[in-house]
C-alpha cells in the first residue's frame, strides 16, 4: 500500500488479498489483485494524485465482482479462469485446450466419479 493510505484501504487490501489466497491464488498474485483493486477504488474516489481513464470510467471492482458472483438472475456462473483453476486443482487432463463449457462439463464429470 502507498504511504499514507487510510486504515479503510489497508483493511480493504488485506481482505481482498486473503480472499484471493482462499481461492487458491499464489501470495504474489493475491497481493497484485489486492493492490490493483484498492488503487482503482482510490482513483475512483479521488484519493490518488493521478487516475487513468479505465480506473474512473470502467465498472467498479465491486460491481464487476457482483456480476460474476452468481447472485443475479441469468448469471453465467464462474469465469473461465475460475473453472480452469478448479480443473488444475482437481488434475483434469487437457484443461488448457478447453473452453468454458468444456471445463464446466469436465468438472461435473470429475465430481460424479
N, CA, C and O atoms as a Tinker XYZ file with bonds, in Angstrom:
   452  protein
     1  N      0.844000   -1.192000    0.000000    73     2
     2  CA     0.000000    0.000000    0.000000    64     1     3
     3  C      0.882000    1.247000    0.000000    63     2     4     5
     4  O      1.949000    1.258000    0.613000    81     3
     5  N      0.436000    2.288000   -0.685000    73     3     6
     6  CA     1.218000    3.529000   -0.685000    64     5     7
     7  C      1.280000    4.147000    0.707000    63     6     8     9
     8  O      0.387000    3.958000    1.533000    81     7
     9  N      2.348000    4.883000    0.941000    73     7    10
    10  CA     2.481000    5.564000    2.230000    64     9    11
    11  C      1.307000    6.514000    2.418000    63    10    12    13
    12  O      0.892000    7.187000    1.474000    81    11
    13  N      0.776000    6.569000    3.619000    73    11    14
    14  CA    -0.324000    7.476000    3.908000    64    13    15
    15  C     -1.690000    6.938000    3.525000    63    14    16    17
    16  O     -2.658000    7.697000    3.501000    81    15
    17  N     -1.798000    5.638000    3.220000    73    15    18
    18  CA    -3.097000    5.064000    2.889000    64    17    19
    19  C     -3.983000    5.063000    4.127000    63    18    20    21
    20  O     -3.502000    4.954000    5.255000    81    19
    21  N     -5.255000    5.183000    3.898000    73    19    22
    22  CA    -6.188000    5.226000    5.018000    64    21    23
    23  C     -6.353000    3.832000    5.632000    63    22    24    25
    24  O     -6.125000    2.827000    4.959000    81    23
    25  N     -6.743000    3.773000    6.890000    73    23    26
    26  CA    -6.986000    2.472000    7.521000    64    25    27
    27  C     -8.047000    1.656000    6.762000    63    26    28    29
    28  O     -7.964000    0.430000    6.691000    81    27
    29  N     -9.032000    2.348000    6.203000    73    27    30
    30  CA   -10.066000    1.657000    5.437000    64    29    31
    31  C     -9.444000    0.932000    4.242000    63    30    32    33
    32  O     -9.765000   -0.228000    3.985000    81    31
    33  N     -8.557000    1.609000    3.513000    73    31    34
    34  CA    -7.929000    0.999000    2.340000    64    33    35
    35  C     -6.984000   -0.130000    2.755000    63    34    36    37
    36  O     -6.853000   -1.121000    2.036000    81    35
    37  N     -6.327000    0.010000    3.903000    73    35    38
    38  CA    -5.472000   -1.057000    4.412000    64    37    39
    39  C     -6.301000   -2.309000    4.693000    63    38    40    41
    40  O     -5.907000   -3.417000    4.326000    81    39
    41  N     -7.451000   -2.128000    5.345000    73    39    42
    42  CA    -8.339000   -3.258000    5.635000    64    41    43
    43  C     -8.853000   -3.879000    4.344000    63    42    44    45
    44  O     -8.917000   -5.101000    4.210000    81    43
    45  N     -9.214000   -3.029000    3.405000    73    43    46
    46  CA    -9.717000   -3.499000    2.116000    64    45    47
    47  C     -8.643000   -4.353000    1.414000    63    46    48    49
    48  O     -8.938000   -5.428000    0.892000    81    47
    49  N     -7.409000   -3.863000    1.411000    73    47    50
    50  CA    -6.304000   -4.575000    0.784000    64    49    51
    51  C     -6.138000   -5.960000    1.420000    63    50    52    53
    52  O     -6.046000   -6.962000    0.712000    81    51
    53  N     -6.099000   -6.013000    2.754000    73    51    54
    54  CA    -5.911000   -7.285000    3.449000    64    53    55
    55  C     -7.056000   -8.250000    3.166000    63    54    56    57
    56  O     -6.831000   -9.444000    2.967000    81    55
    57  N     -8.283000   -7.734000    3.149000    73    55    58
    58  CA    -9.449000   -8.584000    2.892000    64    57    59
    59  C     -9.383000   -9.180000    1.486000    63    58    60    61
    60  O     -9.607000  -10.376000    1.304000    81    59
    61  N     -9.080000   -8.353000    0.507000    73    59    62
    62  CA    -9.013000   -8.824000   -0.874000    64    61    63
    63  C     -7.875000   -9.827000   -1.037000    63    62    64    65
    64  O     -8.033000  -10.845000   -1.711000    81    63
    65  N     -6.738000   -9.543000   -0.425000    73    63    66
    66  CA    -5.586000  -10.444000   -0.510000    64    65    67
    67  C     -5.925000  -11.811000    0.090000    63    66    68    69
    68  O     -5.615000  -12.844000   -0.503000    81    67
    69  N     -6.556000  -11.814000    1.256000    73    67    70
    70  CA    -6.922000  -13.079000    1.898000    64    69    71
    71  C     -7.956000  -13.845000    1.071000    63    70    72    73
    72  O     -7.885000  -15.069000    0.966000    81    71
    73  N     -8.905000  -13.133000    0.493000    73    71    74
    74  CA    -9.913000  -13.788000   -0.345000    64    73    75
    75  C     -9.268000  -14.458000   -1.546000    63    74    76    77
    76  O     -9.631000  -15.577000   -1.908000    81    75
    77  N     -8.322000  -13.783000   -2.159000    73    75    78
    78  CA    -7.628000  -14.346000   -3.316000    64    77    79
    79  C     -6.829000  -15.584000   -2.910000    63    78    80    81
    80  O     -6.803000  -16.574000   -3.641000    81    79
    81  N     -6.180000  -15.530000   -1.751000    73    79    82
    82  CA    -5.424000  -16.697000   -1.264000    64    81    83
    83  C     -6.362000  -17.881000   -1.024000    63    82    84    85
    84  O     -6.017000  -19.021000   -1.335000    81    83
    85  N     -7.552000  -17.610000   -0.468000    73    83    86
    86  CA    -8.518000  -18.675000   -0.208000    64    85    87
    87  C     -9.024000  -19.304000   -1.501000    63    86    88    89
    88  O     -9.411000  -20.473000   -1.516000    81    87
    89  N     -9.022000  -18.531000   -2.589000    73    87    90
    90  CA    -9.434000  -19.055000   -3.895000    64    89    91
    91  C     -8.318000  -19.837000   -4.565000    63    90    92    93
    92  O     -8.521000  -20.408000   -5.636000    81    91
    93  N     -7.136000  -19.871000   -3.947000    73    91    94
    94  CA    -6.050000  -20.653000   -4.493000    64    93    95
    95  C     -5.001000  -19.863000   -5.244000    63    94    96    97
    96  O     -4.104000  -20.457000   -5.841000    81    95
    97  N     -5.084000  -18.542000   -5.234000    73    95    98
    98  CA    -4.074000  -17.720000   -5.900000    64    97    99
    99  C     -2.771000  -17.764000   -5.101000    63    98   100   101
   100  O     -2.788000  -17.950000   -3.884000    81    99
   101  N     -1.648000  -17.592000   -5.790000    73    99   102
   102  CA    -0.361000  -17.518000   -5.105000    64   101   103
   103  C     -0.323000  -16.233000   -4.277000    63   102   104   105
   104  O     -1.115000  -15.317000   -4.496000    81   103
   105  N      0.603000  -16.182000   -3.330000    73   103   106
   106  CA     0.729000  -14.995000   -2.487000    64   105   107
   107  C      1.015000  -13.761000   -3.335000    63   106   108   109
   108  O      0.420000  -12.705000   -3.117000    81   107
   109  N      1.924000  -13.890000   -4.302000    73   107   110
   110  CA     2.267000  -12.745000   -5.152000    64   109   111
   111  C      1.075000  -12.290000   -5.984000    63   110   112   113
   112  O      0.822000  -11.092000   -6.107000    81   111
   113  N      0.339000  -13.247000   -6.557000    73   111   114
   114  CA    -0.827000  -12.898000   -7.368000    64   113   115
   115  C     -1.907000  -12.266000   -6.488000    63   114   116   117
   116  O     -2.573000  -11.321000   -6.912000    81   115
   117  N     -2.084000  -12.772000   -5.280000    73   115   118
   118  CA    -3.075000  -12.212000   -4.359000    64   117   119
   119  C     -2.732000  -10.770000   -4.009000    63   118   120   121
   120  O     -3.618000   -9.918000   -3.939000    81   119
   121  N     -1.437000  -10.491000   -3.789000    73   119   122
   122  CA    -1.017000   -9.121000   -3.495000    64   121   123
   123  C     -1.287000   -8.203000   -4.686000    63   122   124   125
   124  O     -1.729000   -7.066000   -4.522000    81   123
   125  N     -1.014000   -8.718000   -5.892000    73   123   126
   126  CA    -1.237000   -7.917000   -7.102000    64   125   127
   127  C     -2.715000   -7.592000   -7.283000    63   126   128   129
   128  O     -3.074000   -6.450000   -7.572000    81   127
   129  N     -3.561000   -8.585000   -7.115000    73   127   130
   130  CA    -5.007000   -8.382000   -7.247000    64   129   131
   131  C     -5.481000   -7.345000   -6.240000    63   130   132   133
   132  O     -6.225000   -6.428000   -6.588000    81   131
   133  N     -5.049000   -7.491000   -4.995000    73   131   134
   134  CA    -5.477000   -6.574000   -3.938000    64   133   135
   135  C     -4.990000   -5.152000   -4.220000    63   134   136   137
   136  O     -5.752000   -4.194000   -4.085000    81   135
   137  N     -3.736000   -5.016000   -4.607000    73   135   138
   138  CA    -3.189000   -3.682000   -4.872000    64   137   139
   139  C     -3.909000   -3.010000   -6.035000    63   138   140   141
   140  O     -4.261000   -1.833000   -5.954000    81   139
   141  N     -4.127000   -3.750000   -7.105000    73   139   142
   142  CA    -4.814000   -3.163000   -8.266000    64   141   143
   143  C     -6.239000   -2.748000   -7.917000    63   142   144   145
   144  O     -6.702000   -1.680000   -8.319000    81   143
   145  N     -6.919000   -3.590000   -7.175000    73   143   146
   146  CA    -8.301000   -3.290000   -6.804000    64   145   147
   147  C     -8.373000   -2.051000   -5.921000    63   146   148   149
   148  O     -9.184000   -1.156000   -6.159000    81   147
   149  N     -7.518000   -2.004000   -4.895000    73   147   150
   150  CA    -7.535000   -0.861000   -3.975000    64   149   151
   151  C     -7.107000    0.414000   -4.699000    63   150   152   153
   152  O     -7.695000    1.474000   -4.486000    81   151
   153  N     -6.088000    0.316000   -5.551000    73   151   154
   154  CA    -5.656000    1.505000   -6.294000    64   153   155
   155  C     -6.769000    2.018000   -7.199000    63   154   156   157
   156  O     -6.938000    3.228000   -7.345000    81   155
   157  N     -7.528000    1.111000   -7.806000    73   155   158
   158  CA    -8.639000    1.535000   -8.658000    64   157   159
   159  C     -9.703000    2.238000   -7.816000    63   158   160   161
   160  O    -10.228000    3.277000   -8.218000    81   159
   161  N    -10.016000    1.686000   -6.672000    73   159   162
   162  CA   -11.014000    2.309000   -5.797000    64   161   163
   163  C    -10.540000    3.681000   -5.318000    63   162   164   165
   164  O    -11.335000    4.617000   -5.227000    81   163
   165  N     -9.259000    3.801000   -5.015000    73   163   166
   166  CA    -8.711000    5.096000   -4.601000    64   165   167
   167  C     -8.844000    6.114000   -5.728000    63   166   168   169
   168  O     -9.202000    7.267000   -5.488000    81   167
   169  N     -8.556000    5.688000   -6.955000    73   167   170
   170  CA    -8.662000    6.596000   -8.105000    64   169   171
   171  C    -10.111000    7.008000   -8.330000    63   170   172   173
   172  O    -10.384000    8.173000   -8.616000    81   171
   173  N    -11.036000    6.072000   -8.205000    73   171   174
   174  CA   -12.457000    6.366000   -8.433000    64   173   175
   175  C    -12.993000    7.366000   -7.403000    63   174   176   177
   176  O    -13.875000    8.169000   -7.709000    81   175
   177  N    -12.460000    7.309000   -6.195000    73   175   178
   178  CA   -12.974000    8.192000   -5.148000    64   177   179
   179  C    -12.146000    9.469000   -4.988000    63   178   180   181
   180  O    -12.388000   10.256000   -4.073000    81   179
   181  N    -11.166000    9.676000   -5.882000    73   179   182
   182  CA   -10.383000   10.901000   -5.849000    64   181   183
   183  C     -9.284000   10.926000   -4.806000    63   182   184   185
   184  O     -8.794000   12.002000   -4.462000    81   183
   185  N     -8.879000    9.765000   -4.290000    73   183   186
   186  CA    -7.852000    9.702000   -3.256000    64   185   187
   187  C     -6.438000    9.632000   -3.819000    63   186   188   189
   188  O     -5.471000    9.756000   -3.068000    81   187
   189  N     -6.301000    9.433000   -5.134000    73   187   190
   190  CA    -4.965000    9.334000   -5.718000    64   189   191
   191  C     -4.651000   10.575000   -6.543000    63   190   192   193
   192  O     -5.556000   11.285000   -6.983000    81   191
   193  N     -3.383000   10.825000   -6.745000    73   191   194
   194  CA    -2.968000   12.018000   -7.490000    64   193   195
   195  C     -3.312000   11.917000   -8.966000    63   194   196   197
   196  O     -3.732000   12.897000   -9.581000    81   195
   197  N     -3.133000   10.731000   -9.533000    73   195   198
   198  CA    -3.440000   10.520000  -10.942000    64   197   199
   199  C     -4.392000    9.345000  -11.069000    63   198   200   201
   200  O     -4.419000    8.454000  -10.220000    81   199
   201  N     -5.164000    9.356000  -12.129000    73   199   202
   202  CA    -6.102000    8.267000  -12.358000    64   201   203
   203  C     -6.268000    8.071000  -13.857000    63   202   204   205
   204  O     -6.528000    9.022000  -14.595000    81   203
   205  N     -6.117000    6.841000  -14.294000    73   203   206
   206  CA    -6.310000    6.529000  -15.703000    64   205   207
   207  C     -7.784000    6.473000  -16.054000    63   206   208   209
   208  O     -8.643000    6.378000  -15.178000    81   207
   209  N     -8.060000    6.534000  -17.336000    73   207   210
   210  CA    -9.441000    6.508000  -17.805000    64   209   211
   211  C    -10.150000    5.222000  -17.379000    63   210   212   213
   212  O    -11.307000    5.261000  -16.962000    81   211
   213  N     -9.462000    4.088000  -17.482000    73   211   214
   214  CA   -10.114000    2.828000  -17.134000    64   213   215
   215  C    -10.456000    2.748000  -15.645000    63   214   216   217
   216  O    -11.404000    2.061000  -15.265000    81   215
   217  N     -9.701000    3.434000  -14.810000    73   215   218
   218  CA    -9.995000    3.419000  -13.378000    64   217   219
   219  C    -11.238000    4.228000  -13.050000    63   218   220   221
   220  O    -11.985000    3.881000  -12.135000    81   219
   221  N    -11.459000    5.297000  -13.788000    73   219   222
   222  CA   -12.564000    6.180000  -13.438000    64   221   223
   223  C    -13.824000    5.936000  -14.256000    63   222   224   225
   224  O    -14.916000    6.284000  -13.807000    81   223
   225  N    -13.707000    5.350000  -15.441000    73   223   226
   226  CA   -14.881000    5.196000  -16.306000    64   225   227
   227  C    -15.335000    3.754000  -16.463000    63   226   228   229
   228  O    -16.439000    3.513000  -16.949000    81   227
   229  N    -14.522000    2.797000  -16.068000    73   227   230
   230  CA   -14.850000    1.385000  -16.193000    64   229   231
   231  C    -15.790000    0.987000  -15.051000    63   230   232   233
   232  O    -16.051000    1.787000  -14.152000    81   231
   233  N    -16.296000   -0.242000  -15.087000    73   231   234
   234  CA   -17.094000   -0.754000  -13.968000    64   233   235
   235  C    -16.254000   -0.747000  -12.701000    63   234   236   237
   236  O    -15.048000   -0.990000  -12.753000    81   235
   237  N    -16.874000   -0.473000  -11.579000    73   235   238
   238  CA   -16.143000   -0.559000  -10.319000    64   237   239
   239  C    -15.850000   -2.025000  -10.023000    63   238   240   241
   240  O    -16.553000   -2.912000  -10.508000    81   239
   241  N    -14.833000   -2.275000   -9.243000    73   239   242
   242  CA   -14.467000   -3.654000   -8.926000    64   241   243
   243  C    -15.599000   -4.347000   -8.165000    63   242   244   245
   244  O    -15.844000   -5.537000   -8.360000    81   243
   245  N    -16.285000   -3.603000   -7.303000    73   243   246
   246  CA   -17.404000   -4.191000   -6.572000    64   245   247
   247  C    -18.539000   -4.599000   -7.487000    63   246   248   249
   248  O    -19.142000   -5.657000   -7.302000    81   247
   249  N    -18.835000   -3.767000   -8.473000    73   247   250
   250  CA   -19.891000   -4.089000   -9.431000    64   249   251
   251  C    -19.497000   -5.288000  -10.283000    63   250   252   253
   252  O    -20.307000   -6.185000  -10.515000    81   251
   253  N    -18.258000   -5.301000  -10.745000    73   251   254
   254  CA   -17.784000   -6.416000  -11.569000    64   253   255
   255  C    -17.850000   -7.719000  -10.779000    63   254   256   257
   256  O    -18.281000   -8.746000  -11.303000    81   255
   257  N    -17.426000   -7.677000   -9.527000    73   255   258
   258  CA   -17.483000   -8.877000   -8.701000    64   257   259
   259  C    -18.912000   -9.339000   -8.478000    63   258   260   261
   260  O    -19.194000  -10.537000   -8.472000    81   259
   261  N    -19.814000   -8.377000   -8.292000    73   259   262
   262  CA   -21.214000   -8.726000   -8.119000    64   261   263
   263  C    -21.806000   -9.382000   -9.352000    63   262   264   265
   264  O    -22.627000  -10.293000   -9.248000    81   263
   265  N    -21.391000   -8.921000  -10.506000    73   263   266
   266  CA   -21.892000   -9.514000  -11.742000    64   265   267
   267  C    -21.389000  -10.939000  -11.923000    63   266   268   269
   268  O    -22.077000  -11.765000  -12.523000    81   267
   269  N    -20.201000  -11.236000  -11.412000    73   267   270
   270  CA   -19.622000  -12.565000  -11.573000    64   269   271
   271  C    -20.005000  -13.527000  -10.462000    63   270   272   273
   272  O    -19.794000  -14.733000  -10.596000    81   271
   273  N    -20.556000  -13.029000   -9.383000    73   271   274
   274  CA   -20.738000  -13.861000   -8.200000    64   273   275
   275  C    -21.861000  -14.874000   -8.327000    63   274   276   277
   276  O    -21.945000  -15.802000   -7.522000    81   275
   277  N    -22.717000  -14.718000   -9.314000    73   275   278
   278  CA   -23.835000  -15.637000   -9.446000    64   277   279
   279  C    -25.022000  -15.209000   -8.615000    63   278   280   281
   280  O    -25.963000  -15.983000   -8.435000    81   279
   281  N    -24.997000  -13.981000   -8.100000    73   279   282
   282  CA   -26.070000  -13.521000   -7.225000    64   281   283
   283  C    -27.216000  -12.884000   -7.996000    63   282   284   285
   284  O    -28.183000  -12.428000   -7.387000    81   283
   285  N    -27.131000  -12.843000   -9.310000    73   283   286
   286  CA   -28.204000  -12.228000  -10.091000    64   285   287
   287  C    -28.845000  -13.266000  -10.993000    63   286   288   289
   288  O    -28.221000  -14.276000  -11.320000    81   287
   289  N    -30.074000  -13.029000  -11.394000    73   287   290
   290  CA   -30.758000  -13.936000  -12.303000    64   289   291
   291  C    -30.042000  -13.939000  -13.644000    63   290   292   293
   292  O    -29.618000  -12.889000  -14.127000    81   291
   293  N    -29.908000  -15.103000  -14.242000    73   291   294
   294  CA   -29.253000  -15.197000  -15.533000    64   293   295
   295  C    -27.746000  -15.164000  -15.467000    63   294   296   297
   296  O    -27.089000  -14.944000  -16.484000    81   295
   297  N    -27.185000  -15.377000  -14.294000    73   295   298
   298  CA   -25.737000  -15.356000  -14.144000    64   297   299
   299  C    -25.110000  -16.450000  -14.987000    63   298   300   301
   300  O    -25.672000  -17.534000  -15.147000    81   299
   301  N    -23.955000  -16.154000  -15.515000    73   299   302
   302  CA   -23.237000  -17.150000  -16.304000    64   301   303
   303  C    -22.293000  -17.948000  -15.428000    63   302   304   305
   304  O    -21.500000  -18.736000  -15.945000    81   303
   305  N    -22.353000  -17.772000  -14.135000    73   303   306
   306  CA   -21.549000  -18.552000  -13.211000    64   305   307
   307  C    -20.105000  -18.113000  -13.166000    63   306   308   309
   308  O    -19.780000  -16.974000  -13.503000    81   307
   309  N    -19.226000  -19.033000  -12.742000    73   307   310
   310  CA   -17.820000  -18.679000  -12.603000    64   309   311
   311  C    -17.178000  -18.375000  -13.957000    63   310   312   313
   312  O    -17.655000  -18.833000  -14.996000    81   311
   313  N    -16.115000  -17.614000  -13.936000    73   311   314
   314  CA   -15.403000  -17.273000  -15.160000    64   313   315
   315  C    -14.632000  -18.486000  -15.662000    63   314   316   317
   316  O    -14.462000  -19.467000  -14.938000    81   315
   317  N    -14.173000  -18.413000  -16.892000    73   315   318
   318  CA   -13.379000  -19.491000  -17.464000    64   317   319
   319  C    -12.099000  -19.699000  -16.644000    63   318   320   321
   320  O    -11.681000  -20.833000  -16.412000    81   319
   321  N    -11.485000  -18.598000  -16.212000    73   319   322
   322  CA   -10.265000  -18.703000  -15.413000    64   321   323
   323  C    -10.527000  -19.392000  -14.078000    63   322   324   325
   324  O     -9.707000  -20.179000  -13.605000    81   323
   325  N    -11.671000  -19.094000  -13.476000    73   323   326
   326  CA   -12.007000  -19.748000  -12.210000    64   325   327
   327  C    -12.221000  -21.247000  -12.414000    63   326   328   329
   328  O    -11.777000  -22.062000  -11.605000    81   327
   329  N    -12.908000  -21.602000  -13.508000    73   327   330
   330  CA   -13.110000  -23.019000  -13.817000    64   329   331
   331  C    -11.776000  -23.706000  -14.109000    63   330   332   333
   332  O    -11.548000  -24.838000  -13.682000    81   331
   333  N    -10.900000  -23.019000  -14.836000    73   331   334
   334  CA    -9.592000  -23.580000  -15.153000    64   333   335
   335  C     -8.791000  -23.848000  -13.876000    63   334   336   337
   336  O     -8.170000  -24.902000  -13.737000    81   335
   337  N     -8.810000  -22.892000  -12.949000    73   335   338
   338  CA    -8.081000  -23.075000  -11.693000    64   337   339
   339  C     -8.608000  -24.275000  -10.915000    63   338   340   341
   340  O     -7.838000  -25.041000  -10.335000    81   339
   341  N     -9.927000  -24.428000  -10.911000    73   339   342
   342  CA   -10.522000  -25.576000  -10.228000    64   341   343
   343  C    -10.116000  -26.874000  -10.927000    63   342   344   345
   344  O     -9.811000  -27.866000  -10.265000    81   343
   345  N    -10.111000  -26.871000  -12.250000    73   343   346
   346  CA    -9.698000  -28.062000  -13.009000    64   345   347
   347  C     -8.238000  -28.401000  -12.720000    63   346   348   349
   348  O     -7.880000  -29.573000  -12.611000    81   347
   349  N     -7.401000  -27.379000  -12.596000    73   347   350
   350  CA    -5.991000  -27.605000  -12.277000    64   349   351
   351  C     -5.872000  -28.250000  -10.896000    63   350   352   353
   352  O     -5.104000  -29.194000  -10.708000    81   351
   353  N     -6.640000  -27.731000   -9.930000    73   351   354
   354  CA    -6.595000  -28.294000   -8.578000    64   353   355
   355  C     -7.025000  -29.760000   -8.576000    63   354   356   357
   356  O     -6.483000  -30.573000   -7.827000    81   355
   357  N     -8.007000  -30.091000   -9.421000    73   355   358
   358  CA    -8.519000  -31.466000   -9.459000    64   357   359
   359  C     -7.742000  -32.369000  -10.414000    63   358   360   361
   360  O     -8.002000  -33.570000  -10.486000    81   359
   361  N     -6.790000  -31.790000  -11.145000    73   359   362
   362  CA    -5.960000  -32.600000  -12.039000    64   361   363
   363  C     -6.653000  -33.038000  -13.312000    63   362   364   365
   364  O     -6.364000  -34.120000  -13.822000    81   363
   365  N     -7.562000  -32.228000  -13.841000    73   363   366
   366  CA    -8.279000  -32.560000  -15.079000    64   365   367
   367  C     -7.294000  -32.497000  -16.249000    63   366   368   369
   368  O     -6.609000  -31.494000  -16.443000    81   367
   369  N     -7.235000  -33.584000  -17.023000    73   367   370
   370  CA    -6.329000  -33.665000  -18.173000    64   369   371
   371  C     -6.881000  -32.847000  -19.337000    63   370   372   373
   372  O     -8.092000  -32.807000  -19.554000    81   371
   373  N     -5.989000  -32.196000  -20.085000    73   371   374
   374  CA    -6.368000  -31.454000  -21.287000    64   373   375
   375  C     -7.059000  -30.133000  -21.030000    63   374   376   377
   376  O     -7.645000  -29.554000  -21.945000    81   375
   377  N     -7.001000  -29.649000  -19.806000    73   375   378
   378  CA    -7.747000  -28.443000  -19.434000    64   377   379
   379  C     -7.301000  -27.196000  -20.188000    63   378   380   381
   380  O     -8.109000  -26.293000  -20.405000    81   379
   381  N     -6.032000  -27.123000  -20.593000    73   379   382
   382  CA    -5.546000  -25.908000  -21.247000    64   381   383
   383  C     -6.166000  -25.694000  -22.622000    63   382   384   385
   384  O     -6.151000  -24.579000  -23.144000    81   383
   385  N     -6.707000  -26.749000  -23.207000    73   383   386
   386  CA    -7.327000  -26.631000  -24.530000    64   385   387
   387  C     -8.841000  -26.502000  -24.446000    63   386   388   389
   388  O     -9.503000  -26.428000  -25.481000    81   387
   389  N     -9.399000  -26.472000  -23.257000    73   387   390
   390  CA   -10.848000  -26.454000  -23.087000    64   389   391
   391  C    -11.388000  -25.041000  -22.998000    63   390   392   393
   392  O    -10.740000  -24.142000  -22.463000    81   391
   393  N    -12.607000  -24.858000  -23.541000    73   391   394
   394  CA   -13.293000  -23.585000  -23.360000    64   393   395
   395  C    -14.120000  -23.679000  -22.075000    63   394   396   397
   396  O    -14.080000  -24.689000  -21.373000    81   395
   397  N    -14.859000  -22.628000  -21.782000    73   395   398
   398  CA   -15.588000  -22.553000  -20.520000    64   397   399
   399  C    -16.591000  -23.705000  -20.357000    63   398   400   401
   400  O    -16.652000  -24.329000  -19.298000    81   399
   401  N    -17.371000  -23.982000  -21.402000    73   399   402
   402  CA   -18.365000  -25.059000  -21.307000    64   401   403
   403  C    -17.703000  -26.425000  -21.143000    63   402   404   405
   404  O    -18.188000  -27.261000  -20.380000    81   403
   405  N    -16.609000  -26.654000  -21.848000    73   403   406
   406  CA   -15.897000  -27.923000  -21.720000    64   405   407
   407  C    -15.327000  -28.093000  -20.319000    63   406   408   409
   408  O    -15.388000  -29.181000  -19.746000    81   407
   409  N    -14.772000  -27.016000  -19.767000    73   407   410
   410  CA   -14.260000  -27.081000  -18.394000    64   409   411
   411  C    -15.379000  -27.392000  -17.408000    63   410   412   413
   412  O    -15.205000  -28.212000  -16.506000    81   411
   413  N    -16.527000  -26.739000  -17.579000    73   411   414
   414  CA   -17.668000  -26.982000  -16.695000    64   413   415
   415  C    -18.089000  -28.455000  -16.753000    63   414   416   417
   416  O    -18.316000  -29.085000  -15.720000    81   415
   417  N    -18.191000  -28.997000  -17.980000    73   415   418
   418  CA   -18.594000  -30.400000  -18.127000    64   417   419
   419  C    -17.550000  -31.345000  -17.514000    63   418   420   421
   420  O    -17.904000  -32.319000  -16.849000    81   419
   421  N    -16.270000  -31.051000  -17.742000    73   419   422
   422  CA   -15.211000  -31.901000  -17.193000    64   421   423
   423  C    -15.244000  -31.897000  -15.666000    63   422   424   425
   424  O    -15.051000  -32.934000  -15.030000    81   423
   425  N    -15.488000  -30.732000  -15.088000    73   423   426
   426  CA   -15.570000  -30.651000  -13.629000    64   425   427
   427  C    -16.800000  -31.372000  -13.103000    63   426   428   429
   428  O    -16.747000  -32.009000  -12.051000    81   427
   429  N    -17.913000  -31.275000  -13.836000    73   427   430
   430  CA   -19.118000  -32.003000  -13.426000    64   429   431
   431  C    -18.871000  -33.506000  -13.450000    63   430   432   433
   432  O    -19.269000  -34.212000  -12.524000    81   431
   433  N    -18.211000  -34.007000  -14.509000    73   431   434
   434  CA   -17.898000  -35.420000  -14.608000    64   433   435
   435  C    -16.940000  -35.843000  -13.505000    63   434   436   437
   436  O    -17.097000  -36.913000  -12.917000    81   435
   437  N    -15.945000  -35.000000  -13.224000    73   435   438
   438  CA   -14.960000  -35.284000  -12.173000    64   437   439
   439  C    -15.659000  -35.415000  -10.824000    63   438   440   441
   440  O    -15.304000  -36.267000  -10.009000    81   439
   441  N    -16.662000  -34.558000  -10.597000    73   439   442
   442  CA   -17.385000  -34.580000   -9.337000    64   441   443
   443  C    -18.234000  -35.825000   -9.156000    63   442   444   445
   444  O    -18.465000  -36.270000   -8.032000    81   443
   445  N    -18.702000  -36.389000  -10.271000    73   443   446
   446  CA   -19.540000  -37.607000  -10.212000    64   445   447
   447  C    -18.713000  -38.862000  -10.001000    63   446   448   449
   448  O    -19.193000  -39.856000   -9.457000    81   447
   449  N    -17.449000  -38.801000  -10.443000    73   447   450
   450  CA   -16.599000  -40.006000  -10.437000    64   449   451
   451  C    -15.926000  -40.285000   -9.164000    63   450   452
   452  O    -15.193000  -41.269000   -9.055000    81   451
